[in-house]
Amino acid sequence: MAFARALAAAAAALSIVALGAPAHASETVRVAEGMLRGATAGAVTSFKGVPFAAPPVGDLRWRPPAPAAHWSGVREATAYGPACIQMGIARSGGTAHQSEDCLYLNVWTPASFRPGEKLPVMVWIHGGAFIFGTGGSPFYDGTHFAERGVVLVTLNYRLGRLGFFAHPALTAENPKGPLGDYGIMDNIAALKWVKANIAAFGGDPRNVTIFGESAGGILVNWLMTAPDARGLFQKAISESGFGRDGGIPIRGEAPRTGEAVGERFAASVGVTGTGPAAAKALRALTVQQLAAPVSGLADPAIPSPMVDGVLIPEPPPEAWAQGKEASVPYIAGGNSWEASLFPEARRHPEAVLVRAGSERSALAAAYGASDPATVAMDATTESTVIEPDRYLARLHAAHGDKAWTYYFSYVPEAERAEFPGAGHGSEIIYVFNNLIDHPVTFGGRTFPAATPQDHKIADAMTAYWVAFAKSSNPDSAGGVLWRPAEPGDVVLQFGEDGVHARPGFHRTSLDLLQNLADRAVR
């Protein structure tokens, strides 16, 4: 897809820029583990490859993250640490260097920072379907946030079968939990590190905003319900976070459980039994064995977050429905072509539309479309992301908390004839303001330089995100007033005609999809 290739092209260009950043030996800070030396470029100082936990290798595989070791002298922090092991997929944008030793984070702060200055902090959780990605991708370079007075942190967390894996032999080692969700445990460990150390970079540990996209957006919603994450952040933004995603149980009578998935995988590599010998054999597997790919995102064997009853006490949508989510200001939103992640909706629309039952014709009327493929794509976009955004925002508001929603539909002019909307993940380079001002050739295709219109949308998105981090209210960004989602189902749309507030956004189609979702859980 063009938007994905464009992101990769932007990453390639940003990598070249990053290599040329000068280092300044005087830029040092002291954290709990020792001294760090970063690098300054322009008005921003960055610290990369900072360990926030011990390497989760050997006997520490499939255990909660242990504290990082202390070091003597000054540790160079001018290069990203390795990415966590990816699920058999070669990915560009910073994931070429992979290792099981991967629990590192990165910090960008104004070069003029003073320790204890109490600047707002934003912590980014990357996406990638829980099987690929890294906080060290140039997509997520935090320079433009730091230029606006924010301390920006990105992090790695264990992925695939190393990050989301359950097996009866591992349960027997730790029967009272937490279990399975090692990638979530890593996120909590990173947030604890931020709370303990971010003041050294000028950040305020009591003013932390977590934000993430796709799998990262799901993790934001899940962290809102995790008891161990309480007090580690004060605001949250979920981008394309699939708000009705409740994961699977670790064990029990459900058709798909984490332990059942784990046992099937173990058997496929010759590991049987549920005792200590099985746990030892699993830890002896190579990362190549553990990273063996699945057939696709719909494969039931794909690793994903689980409800263990301890780290995650219950499915997050149920926790939100009961008002158990963190009482913090919250933003949720999605893109106008989230169906780009689900090409089967276009190729086989009947498989989508049959689930609409008697509402099928009403949905087509709501979308103003008769072509089944168009209706199926629109319904997929709204049922997976846009309606769940509204659902969580309404619940959060009903519990007495502020919630805002957005809709990103901006497509660069050069791509409008080719694509029906803004694809999954395409908002990221606008949020981070990492547009490229010169043509970039990637994969045999040349992508044009960013236009003034592109920059206008990027400047607006960054400004709203920064305003939210600074004041807990994005309407202080200036420009169009961004009112809370409730009352009135107000959405702030970042579109081809600029930024506009949309009361009653897509109410007809979203009401239909909400009714279908409510029926499905009864």
Summary of the structure (lengths in Angstrom):
residues: 522
radius of gyration: 22.2
end to end distance: 37.0
largest distance: 69.0
contacts: 1867
relative contact order: 0.12
helix: 38%
strand: 18%
